[in-house]
Amino acid sequence: MKEELIMDTKERLIVALDLAERERVLGLVSQLHDCCGMFKVGLEPFCNYGPAFVKEIQEAGGRVFLDLKFHDIPRTVAQAGRAAARLGVAMFNVHIAGGREMLRAVVEEVEDETGGKRMPLIIGVTVLTSLGAEELFNDLGIERQPLDQVLFWAEIAKECGLSGVVASPREIAAIRERFGEDFLIVTPGIRPAGSSAGDQKRISTPGEAINAGADYIVVGRPILQAVDSREAARRILREMEESRDERK
Ligand SMILES: O=C(O)c1cc(=O)[nH]c(=O)n1[C@@H]1O[C@H](COP(=O)(O)O)[C@@H](O)[C@H]1O
């Protein structure tokens, strides 16, 4: 029974493959493919191994979240989105800070590429989880508090037809309340009790994120750096499962 529940919850766990060693990454994919819903291929593995690597993960049975955080002029991002759709990724992301025209252009181009069928989820990055109020103001000149800025950008993402947003655990409840159940929330900055925060600032445990209403959680180092990565992933799944039970 518990095993069945875990299988359901596993779709919500995204493992970030932030590693440079190709064999290690492929080893993790085979070790973890039955305890997570997607593998996130971000800048590090993509710059090391390119699109062929995405294909290799897909051939090994993994669904891919392509995390390249597109942020450029509308045409460039739209064409990159088309290429991501052709790669067959399940999800990719763009910075909402690129503006409405960029966001609308990428949605349109991906719809055109896929004919609206089997479209990848397009997720908007709000305020990076490594930024706090101080950096937001001092480094980006943004006077709003992180929560207000996230809600401001989430509104734009929704208006432009994105599937949802990436936001830290601290903003999940407010996004859910304002934008409803159909707007996806993808949450990195996840740290099981006892893990070190590293460069992340706005963090929570897996259970807290699920309780607050996250659809997906993204976990990198707490799984990658564990002595037993599979056991670490399964422990996170158990915590997520317990929190879903509490939320019902
Ligand atoms: O878009 C992301 O996935 C992302 C957005 C964000 O605001 N913060 C953030 O940490 N991420 C990604 O989520 C992952 C978190 O990794 P860990 O901090 O190692 O669990 C990294 O791959 C980041 O690139």
The ligand as an ORCA input file, in Angstrom:
! r2SCAN-3c Opt
* xyz 0 1
  O      14.811     26.908    -12.076
  C      15.305     26.211    -11.158
  O      15.231     24.994    -11.190
  C      15.844     26.920     -9.980
  C      15.294     28.164     -9.700
  C      15.611     28.798     -8.490
  O      15.097     29.878     -8.166
  N      16.474     28.189     -7.635
  C      17.062     26.971     -7.918
  O      17.812     26.452     -7.077
  N      16.789     26.364     -9.121
  C      17.493     25.109     -9.477
  O      17.127     24.077     -8.548
  C      18.240     23.259     -8.225
  C      18.423     23.257     -6.736
  O      19.517     22.452     -6.397
  P      19.939     22.178     -4.884
  O      20.053     23.503     -4.192
  O      21.243     21.460     -5.019
  O      18.840     21.296     -4.308
  C      19.440     23.815     -8.998
  O      19.626     23.004    -10.131
  C      19.019     25.198     -9.427
  O      19.534     25.524    -10.709
*
